[in-house]
Amino acid sequence: MTDAIDQLYTSNQQRTFAGDATEAAFLLGGIGTGNVSIGARGEFRDWELFNTPGKGKMLPNTFFSIWTKKKNEEAVAKVLESRLTAPHALSHGYHPITAAGLPRMKKSVLDGKYPVAEIKFEDDDLPVQVELEAYTPLVPLNPDDSGIPGAYLTYRVTNVSDSTVETTIVGSLINPVGGITYDKFGNLHPEMPCGQNLNVFRQQNGLSGLYMHSAKHPHHDLHFGNMSLVTPNPNVTYKRAWLRGAWYDFLQEFWDDFCEDGRLTDLGYETNSEEHKTDTGSLGVYETIAPGETKSFVFILSWYFPNRINGWYEHVRVKAPGREIARNRYAARFDSSWAAAEYLLVHFARLREQTFCFRDALFSSTLPGYVVDALAGNMPVLRSTTCFWLADGRFLGFEGCFDDLGSCEGSCTHVWNYAQTLAFLFPTLEQNMRRTEFLEEVDDSGKMAFRAMRMFDCVWMWGGKVAPAAADGQLGTIMRAYREWKLSGDDAFLKALWPQIKKAMDFAFVQWDHDGDFVLEDEQHVTYDIEFYGVNSLTGAFLLGALKAAAQMASHLGDDTSARAYEDAFDKSSRRLEELSWNGEYYVQQLDDVDKYKYQYGRGCLSDQLLGQQLAHVYGLGYLLDPEHVQKAIHAVYQYNFKTDFTRHANCQRTYVLNDEKGLLLCSWPHGERPKLPFVYSDEVWTGIEYQVATHLIYEGFIDEGLSIVKAVRERQDGYRRNPWNEVECGHHYARSMSSWGLLIALSGFSCDMVKKEMRFDPVINRDDFTTFWSTGRGWGTYHQHRDAASGEYECSVDVHYGDMSGVRVHACGKTFLL
């Protein structure tokens, strides 16, 4: 085994990111709440709390600072961020609202094990060491406690000197209610939309802090909202509003006040800010720290912006009077940011224990470190602004996000086909998506709108007419309904959807199989935003997966007539698809003239050619096509489409991989016959497809190849070139990237059937000493397997950390035991 291959299995270390890793940005925020990110310098950035994305959105005057003083020595005060990195080429330098001119810490290192970020600061000028622990609770199977609009920010300060040190940490935050804008000089714009803002100091229910709101916006207004910065620590100092004055007096007065004695002087403003203006407030905690002692400076940042447009975009929304505004799910639980902060305080011990239990369960895995990195690195998608969660319980998602707007609306069925993370961590939210798709978006003919629009009184248009059904999206959604049922064991869920599932299943033969041979050959809209023509294994395998899933669901519900019909159709379809599309090496598109229609692939080696089969493996449906052919085909995808150098790759489409990076192309033509205009995106590299192919390679026994692809993806997301917690495609935090969760399922040999109350484990790596996280709709925990060197026997155990798995049988190591 070469060193390179050996490293695929032994590389278990998690990466950290120094302050100069400017692309590293760790998201805080719950499901459907919006986010704020922490960069590797410790800076707060990308403020996305206001029901729209906000990449690059900074809040003025918003940062944490530390003041320390040893007896008989001068005090030292610094911003709790490491030094700004080059370039420094702004036309007017850094504006005072950035506080760039204030002293900062020498170094920082970000250790991000999602959902928890830890930052260690270094600075020789201070007699203390400082670490930040930041997280928003995340508890699998508990979406409400994972959907809180707030975050814990705990600065731990250790006195490394030989005498006591007086220490104060202050958080400063601008009141952003109403909106912040700038003029061309970087000043706050004189016509900002905000105004009548007020910062109030409160002490109640164990919390002290600033409650920031506005008198300008009524409760039903899109701009209505408030924020809170609070602490449970008893020793508090505050300044409700920085100096209201000309030029840069605000920063000068604050910094001088803070540096003087580590305390803040409230300036006594009792009136709201003027129209088009707002205030910055500061909250501090002070402590005396003995030599060698560590004290925690605990802050809670919370927000409440409950109203969003009732739709996807301004032009795709409900226009009916009284229905223009929708409310976020968290608004059904909390009436203010202060209430959210109180909840975080009251439930601190439980939420921290459960969040850290999940983190530790995931990161204690013996899976390669870059695999765990891929799992955790794409979890933020489900808590990013890609997704939103409404008060009526509906969970919806864009495909991804522009910097300031959602990208590609409608919980697009063919994109979300790839995603596994949400289903295995928060299955009730996936069930909600299936209810929307089947109960609201399937018409009487069985056609499913592949972008959810009806709920907003809209119709999805494509090319100037009502959009067609998406073959891969509709059939894949049937497979996902099967997944949700098996993960949960919820027969009521299946019964409610079954009539519409049947309609959607039967629609396939009416719409796409006009010659009645049980394979799809007519115009088929697919995930590449084009139509495929002729027989192809992308849609063909999806048809097979949907038929096999539908047969099992029908049989369980006693619909024997449908079950037999689907089983018969499956057998005929599988045989016919093999006849028409297998070329002896991989599956191809059957077209007499590949250039008759634009954007086909013909004899190309398509990376997604067996996506439906990969999903069938993950969902426990088994093989859909000849196993030997499947194995050859997926290895051909790796052989022909995985490139270890892109310096000579010509791509006239969107570019995601460059230079000497490695990546998997969507398609190649190893034997020629490339169409004159191949399907759009064919020369691109998408992480969501890379992960699904890697997962499938692992299932077919090509573990080295699968891991090589995963390692290549995560090497690209290195914090310098790209963000480790943001894989892009058509937008930031792209939903397809959540296909990475399939890696855990494949490598651990995990399967579950909560209908039968069974789980199985059969790891394919590190078998002699293996640990992994697992989850079902009923519970989650860890699995351990160890081989006794003396006896050669395997011992295995399952720990349930959350939920109720009583009565579930576990099959592992050739044994069966009951939980």
Buried (B, 14 or more C-beta within 10 A) or exposed (E): EEEEEEBBBEBBEEBBBBBBBBBBBBBBBBBBBBBBBBBBBBBBBBBBBBBBBBBEBBBBBBBBBBBBBBEEEEBBBBBBBBBBBEEEEEEEEEBBBBBBBBBBBBBBBBBBBBBBBBBBBBBEEBBBBBBBBBBBBBBBBBBBBBBBBBBBBBBBBBBEBEEBBBBBBBBBBBBBBBBBEBEEEBBBBEEBBBBBBBBBBBEEEEBBBBBBBBEBBEEEEBBBBBBBBBBBBEEBBBBBBBBBEEEBEBBBBBBEBBBEBBBBBBBEBEEBBEEBBBBBBBBBBBBEBEEEBEBBBBBBBBBBBBBBBBBBEEEBBBEEEEEBBBBBBBBBBBEBBBBBBBBBBEBBEEBBEBBBBBBBBBBEBBBBBBBBBBBBBBBBBBBBBBBBBBBEEBBBBBBBBBBEBBBBBBBBBBBBBBBBBBBBBBBBBBBBBBBBBBEBBBBEEBBBBBBBBBBBBBEBEBEEEEBBBBBBBBBBBBBBBBBBBBBBBBEEBBEBBBEBBBBBBBBBBEBBBEEEBBBBBBBBBBBBBBBBBBBBBBBBBBBBBBBBBBBBBBBBBEBEEBBEBBBEBBEBBBBBBBEBBBBEBBBBBBBEEBEEBEBBBBBBBBBBBBBBBBBBBBBBBEBBBBEEBBBBBBBBBBBBBBBEEBEEBEBEEBEBBBEEBBBBBBBBBBEEEBBEEBBBBBBBBBBBBBBBBBBBBBBBEBBBBBBBBBBBBBBBBBBBEBBBBBBBBBBBBBBBBBBBBBBBBBBBBBBBBBBEBBBBBBBBBBBEEBBBBBBBBBBBBBBBBBBEEEEEEBEBEBEBBBBEBEEBBBBBBEEEEEB
